[in-house]
Amino acid sequence: MKKIEAIIKPFKLDDVRQALSDIGVTGMTVTEVKGFGRQKGHTEFYRGAEYVVDFLPKVKLEIAVADDKVDGVIEAVIKAANTGRIGDGKIFVTPLEQAIRIRTGEQDQDAI
């Protein structure tokens, strides 16, 4: 099993959710986050004063999947989240040692 974390632009969330649903992903966790990478924030004006916005709003998706579904999930996220502009996001894949469904006690792939 793997845990896939994807950091994407907030307005792409619905597109990504639909793309994942289309390939059979039935669950995910979504968190509103802030951060920056190469994009490095931007400058804004408020009441005549200039200030730098260092942390940009993003959405973090966490998806637990079986090993054989990892490539399909990555492809779906890339296709749905890509705008071709800086700040489209990142995908991280890490091993997932154990998963347990609290209600039933099911474990590992049965739990995801």
ZIKA-V252232 format. One record per residue. N is the residue number from 1. RES is the residue in one letter. NEAR is the number of other ideal C-beta (glycine too) atoms within 8 Angstrom. D_CENTER is the distance of its C-alpha to the mean C-alpha in Angstrom with 1 decimal. Layout:
n=<N/N>
res=<RES/RES>
near=<NEAR/NEAR>
d_center=<D_CENTER/D_CENTER>
//
This chain:
n=<1/2/3/4/5/6/7/8/9/10/11/12/13/14/15/16/17/18/19/20/21/22/23/24/25/26/27/28/29/30/31/32/33/34/35/36/37/38/39/40/41/42/43/44/45/46/47/48/49/50/51/52/53/54/55/56/57/58/59/60/61/62/63/64/65/66/67/68/69/70/71/72/73/74/75/76/77/78/79/80/81/82/83/84/85/86/87/88/89/90/91/92/93/94/95/96/97/98/99/100/101/102/103/104/105/106/107/108/109/110/111/112>
res=<M/K/K/I/E/A/I/I/K/P/F/K/L/D/D/V/R/Q/A/L/S/D/I/G/V/T/G/M/T/V/T/E/V/K/G/F/G/R/Q/K/G/H/T/E/F/Y/R/G/A/E/Y/V/V/D/F/L/P/K/V/K/L/E/I/A/V/A/D/D/K/V/D/G/V/I/E/A/V/I/K/A/A/N/T/G/R/I/G/D/G/K/I/F/V/T/P/L/E/Q/A/I/R/I/R/T/G/E/Q/D/Q/D/A/I>
near=<13/12/11/16/12/14/11/14/11/9/4/12/11/6/9/15/9/9/12/14/9/7/10/6/12/4/7/9/7/9/7/9/9/7/8/8/7/5/9/7/10/8/8/8/8/6/4/4/6/6/8/8/9/6/8/11/8/13/14/11/14/11/14/11/12/8/7/4/11/11/6/8/14/11/8/14/16/9/8/12/14/7/7/4/5/5/9/10/10/6/11/7/9/7/6/9/4/6/11/8/10/5/4/5/7/7/9/8/7/7/9/10>
d_center=<17.1/13.9/10.8/7.7/5.0/2.6/4.1/5.6/8.9/9.7/12.2/10.0/8.3/11.5/11.8/8.6/9.7/13.1/12.5/11.1/14.0/16.3/15.9/16.4/13.2/14.6/12.3/9.0/8.6/7.3/8.5/9.9/10.3/12.5/13.1/14.5/15.1/17.6/17.3/19.3/19.3/22.1/25.5/26.4/29.7/30.6/34.2/35.4/33.7/31.2/28.3/25.2/21.7/20.2/16.8/14.8/12.7/8.9/6.2/4.0/3.0/5.9/8.0/11.5/13.5/17.0/17.6/18.9/15.7/13.5/14.7/14.3/10.7/10.1/12.6/11.4/7.9/10.2/12.8/11.2/9.3/12.3/14.8/16.8/16.9/16.1/13.0/10.7/8.3/7.8/6.9/8.8/10.8/13.3/16.2/16.3/19.9/20.4/19.1/21.5/21.7/23.7/25.6/27.1/26.8/25.2/23.7/21.3/20.5/22.6/20.4/17.1>
//
